[in-house]
Amino acid sequence: MDNKFDRLNKRINALESSIVNLVTATAPWLAPLAPASMTYYHMRDFLNFEPWLSFALALLVEVLGFGTVSTALQFWAHNRKNVAKYKKAPMGVIIFTFSFYLILILLTNVVIDIANAFGSENQLQWALITVRALLTLQTIPGALIVAVRTSHRELIKSVRRSQSQAGSQTQDPKDSETFRKLPKDWRALRPTLNETDIRNLADLTPESVRELSLRHEVTTRTVENWRAYAIQELKGVNDDRR
């Protein structure tokens, strides 16, 4: 039985683990604060944007960066699981998007500082015009992220549909509820079968015979006997109808 010190140690360890998990989950979101804050002040102080618009652009820097990296990791994990080329996510597009986004952010934040610190008033004006053009181009990585994520969702749905169809095609239609527990003796099995089950047994192919024998742990000879009895019974029914 634990004493009070052991219980205290367990509580401290649990608290420590919770704090570490909390910090680990929240800390990465603080990483883009520096470029986001620079974007905010540059938009507000140099481009004379409204504070709400400057804040929106700063938020764009953080969210778009995280969204791009998250999408890249998601695509990478997806491609590791899916070897077939037609199932792969477009990693090339996401790498180009992130590179394009990163260059835009670097230029947007650095061009103004360089022109303001080392350039003339005329050069600063040209820097501001350049930054305005770069901000316009931010639409490109944003649109690409939306497009590739939408395309990826459709790809996943398509892969799941293909897997579902493949599973339904490979599943033996003769493996009905009736055949889940099969007595080996035909006289014991026959009362549990309906007309559809008899036709299914009669239509068994050699491959289906092997699959059914493995699935229900009986010999192929036993399944072949069932098929023979089923064929004989159907033949007798057909003869009676004539």
Sequence and secondary structure as in RCSB ss.txt:
>XXXX:A:sequence
MDNKFDRLNKRINALESSIVNLVTATAPWLAPLAPASMTYYHMRDFLNFEPWLSFALALLVEVLGFGTVSTALQF
WAHNRKNVAKYKKAPMGVIIFTFSFYLILILLTNVVIDIANAFGSENQLQWALITVRALLTLQTIPGALIVAVRT
SHRELIKSVRRSQSQAGSQTQDPKDSETFRKLPKDWRALRPTLNETDIRNLADLTPESVRELSLRHEVTTRTVEN
WRAYAIQELKGVNDDRR
>XXXX:A:secstr
   HHHHHHHHHHHHHHHHHHHHHHHGGGGTTHHHHHHHHHHHHHTS   HHHHHHHHHHHHHHHHHHHHHHHHH
HHHHHH  SGGG   HHHHHHHHHHHHHHHHHHHHHHHHHHHHS HHHHHHHHHHHHHHHHHTHHHHHHHHHHHH
HHHHHHHHHHHHHHHHHHHHS TT  GGGSS  SSHHHHGGG  HHHHHHHHT  HHHHHHHHHHHT  HHHHHH
HHHHHHHHHHHHHHHH 
